[in-house]
Amino acid sequence: MTHPERTIEQPARNAAAQTAPENPPPPSDYKTIAAQFAAAKRAKEAADADRKSTDSGKNNSDKQTGGAEDGHSKDQTSARERHRAALEAARRTAYQARWLWTAGFWLWLLVVHAVGIAYFTSGFLLTRLVLEEKSACDVPPTGAGSGADLLPAWEGKGSVEGGCWHPRTFERAVVVVVDALRYDFAVPVGDGEAFHDAFPFLWETAVRQPDKAFLRPFIADPPTSTLQRLKGLTTGTLPTFVDVGSSFSGTAIDEDNLLMQLRDAGKRIVHLGDDTWEALFPGYFEGNLSRAYDSFNVWDLHTVDNGVIEHIFPLMGRTSEWDLVIGHCLGVDHAGHRYGPNHPEMTKKLRQMDGFIRDLAATIDDQTVLIVVGDHGMDSKGDHGGESDDEVEAALWMYSPKGIFGRTKPRPPPATAKIRPVNQIDLVPTFALLMGIPDWAAIFSAFAAYQEATLQKCKSLWARFDLKFMVIGIMALGVIALLVYVSKGDDDEVIEDEELDLAEKRLEGIAL
Ligand SMILES: [Zn+2]
């Protein structure tokens, strides 16, 4: 929007008005206009220079002589100063007021935020309620306190050797955790994927010898990280997402758990592999037989597995020195993290595990149960932690040459993890029952109702939502969001005070 004609014409007219009072005829061509403009400019410059010199001359004479005009000029200057000071003060007050309002607004916002978040979290917080109570061998769940004993009699009843609440089935156990053993790694799929059909031993035994081995989907509770899973597998409780923060600094478990019961019953536990166990159960393991390996280097596929394999076989020939051996292999998990499941390295790892378990099963005697579990699965990229099907669907395989896993109608293991799955937390009572340590109501029919009530109770204790507080929190946060949105325009606003601006301009003019 420029109007060259107008910008030229305007000063030209002014100049014409200044230099020629008797209104000459309007200029007809461009050259005349330009000439007139130049003349006007010169005249203005001359006038400006003239005024400046008279001003400075006046100032000089004022300083030198202090004549009669001096008083008048002084009055004028002080009036100007006063005016300037008044304007300054007005501006400062306006600025201060504005600053206070802004600071107050943000402070208020901060307070409302804090209150909103406090309300929300106090309604939402999934704090785990840890029960201090421990199961005791001589206090069966039946008729505790009432004096009635619903359990039938058996030899050695009420002792760890005979079985606390149920006749003991095995003297020893070997538990191998194959980290991230997803269920479909262990069942025949036949789709040509690198990770399928590389670990057939579990399926084969479960199909051929259903009384000696069984394979089932083993469903993890999220978060599917190893630390959380180990807690679930040993305590039989549900983890919380609040816990996940401590996933990499495993703190010792102090609530009732399998290993604590075994240790307190004088059982000797050997641990090989992933050092997370050492962090969770410090001082639980036989120092001279146990070997812990660093679990953090996910690029290293072999050190942990080779360590477990190297040290577990000699133990099988020295069964008098231990009651429980835990081996935790990390190769499959690390192959997933490093390459993803669909990679030749994963196939190699699974084949290695297949050979390992095959050889291990051959060393197991009648008094020992061999349990192979995946603590979680992995997604299509080989990661885990979440609650997708691939992450929660692990495998559980139990084996004993005793042939004790009788079934009225033997069926092949489930083809997918959607069929007949078992929960990972249920391993704890089953295992405790097999080992004769106290944990679970022995006779199912008598305790179905009791178990249901307990489960309800536990569920209500696990995740406690205070809906009222949560709604208040969400409303507070919503109000804040709204206010922030509404006040967004104010931020760009500057002090729009025409009078102040005008006064400032005037002062600047005077200063010149
Ligand atoms: Zn992992």
Residues whose N, C-alpha, C, O or C-beta is under 5 A from the ligand:
A	BS01	ZN	D333
